[in-house]
Amino acid sequence: MSRRAALDAWAARGLDLEALVGRWLDPGTLAVPTDTLPLAVAPFGVIEVAEAIASLLEGRLTMGDRVRAFEEAWAAAVGVPHAVMVNSGSSALLVMLTALVQTGRLRPGQEVVVPAVGWSTSLFSVAQAGLRPVLVDVDPDSLCLEGEHDRPVLALHLLGCPSRATGPLVIEDACGAHGAMVGERRVGSLGVAAAFSFFFSHHLTTGEGGAITTADRELADAMRSIRAHGWTRERSDRAALEAAHPDVDPRFLFVEPGYNLRPTEVAGAFGIHQVPRLEGYVARRNENHQAWCAAVTELGLPLRVFPQLPGTRHAAFAFPLLLDADAPLDRAELCRRLEARGVQTRPISGSNLARQPAFAQVPGARVEGPLPVADAVHERGLFVGQSHAFDERHAAILLDALGAAFVC
Ligand SMILES: Cc1ncc(COP(=O)(O)O)c(C=O)c1O
């Protein structure tokens, strides 16, 4: 729905939301600082806020028509028949992996290859679903798992870079890679199922939020139960399940062990107006990524960048950097100098997950093979922000700060 059409529809119902919010919110993106390089810029404007207000004024709090409309739009954007919205990317991972086990696509206790560099809950959710995570080192050029694996694999698209890992079953963590592509295929459609996050700092946002995409209807049905108490509502096979269990009141018929990880309708309200922004945002991020890689390389500093790999589209969630082993300053000092010049920094996600204190408490987790790339990332990697809203002024802030950081 266009912004104008939505505003007209609300006005017809007596909600003059344009008057309420339109005068203080820019229609595209909230305020973008131009003298600092923040980690993220909130990628929403008046239309999302107005739609959220409309859902509240209608008295709709938990998921309803807007969440359903967002699911349809997101499935279409990814290129698969089904999307199931949940309340975070971590919940999407948990629901997806639990559904894979409960539908028999994975066996309880089966090993899943997980990248040693990734996010904490990417690792934890594998074990929480009753599977055994095996940490394997990542590729030095993509910082993702690559190549053919002999066990099911969690292809985690790190910071917008698509992983091309394959195996007997490919499960995607696309939480930070909206719109990334391998060949002509979008992440989210590369394997049996994929988890996305719509946390506020991501390409598209629903505040907090997540979704799972899949072409497997039975799996999608299981996920709809697991997201909401294990009951049958929202399932395509609801009628058949109710008929098969005439002794249970169909209003509270529980068919899968589940959780309550439902999104709010406000999240759906944001989501339906976010999806049309995807292409423009990813194109702009991708352009920035390529330009920044070239410009940083040109500075000739002792650090490396991670350009888009042939045959892929990088979605540029954030901009990773890796200090050379013999650089004259360490990661902590580089971060301190960048932060002093208004460039926010973070480690590259959880860096080497095997070195996180929580790893020892993850049931069944183990490391396979040496992890030299993950260790390098752990000791010398960092990222700075990237956004569709950044332009040459932001590139200049980064380049100036990097140049100054290496002047002793
Ligand atoms: C790769 C990856 N997986 C999972 C998550 C978790 O998503 P959420 O914060 O929505 O729970 C993140 C968060 O940024 C992520 O980067």
The ligand as an SDF file (V2000), in Angstrom:
LIG
                    3D

 16 16  0  0  0  0  0  0  0  0999 V2000
   23.4590  -13.7370   12.3230 C   0  0  0  0  0  0  0  0  0  0  0  0
   22.4650  -13.4140   13.3930 C   0  0  0  0  0  0  0  0  0  0  0  0
   21.6520  -14.3790   13.8550 N   0  0  0  0  0  0  0  0  0  0  0  0
   20.7410  -14.1170   14.8110 C   0  0  0  0  0  0  0  0  0  0  0  0
   20.5730  -12.8660   15.3410 C   0  0  0  0  0  0  0  0  0  0  0  0
   19.5500  -12.6310   16.4130 C   0  0  0  0  0  0  0  0  0  0  0  0
   18.5070  -11.7830   15.9900 O   0  0  0  0  0  0  0  0  0  0  0  0
   17.6070  -11.0250   17.1020 P   0  0  0  0  0  0  0  0  0  0  0  0
   18.4610   -9.9530   17.6850 O   0  0  0  0  0  0  0  0  0  0  0  0
   16.4490  -10.4640   16.3420 O   0  0  0  0  0  0  0  0  0  0  0  0
   17.2060  -12.0220   18.1000 O   0  0  0  0  0  0  0  0  0  0  0  0
   21.4070  -11.8400   14.8910 C   0  0  0  0  0  0  0  0  0  0  0  0
   21.2680  -10.4750   15.4560 C   0  0  0  0  0  0  0  0  0  0  0  0
   21.7970   -9.5180   14.9150 O   0  0  0  0  0  0  0  0  0  0  0  0
   22.3660  -12.1140   13.8900 C   0  0  0  0  0  0  0  0  0  0  0  0
   23.2020  -11.1630   13.4240 O   0  0  0  0  0  0  0  0  0  0  0  0
  1  2  1  0
  2  3  1  0
  2 15  2  0
  3  4  2  0
  4  5  1  0
  5  6  1  0
  5 12  2  0
  6  7  1  0
  7  8  1  0
  8  9  2  0
  8 10  1  0
  8 11  1  0
 12 13  1  0
 12 15  1  0
 13 14  2  0
 15 16  1  0
M  END
$$$$
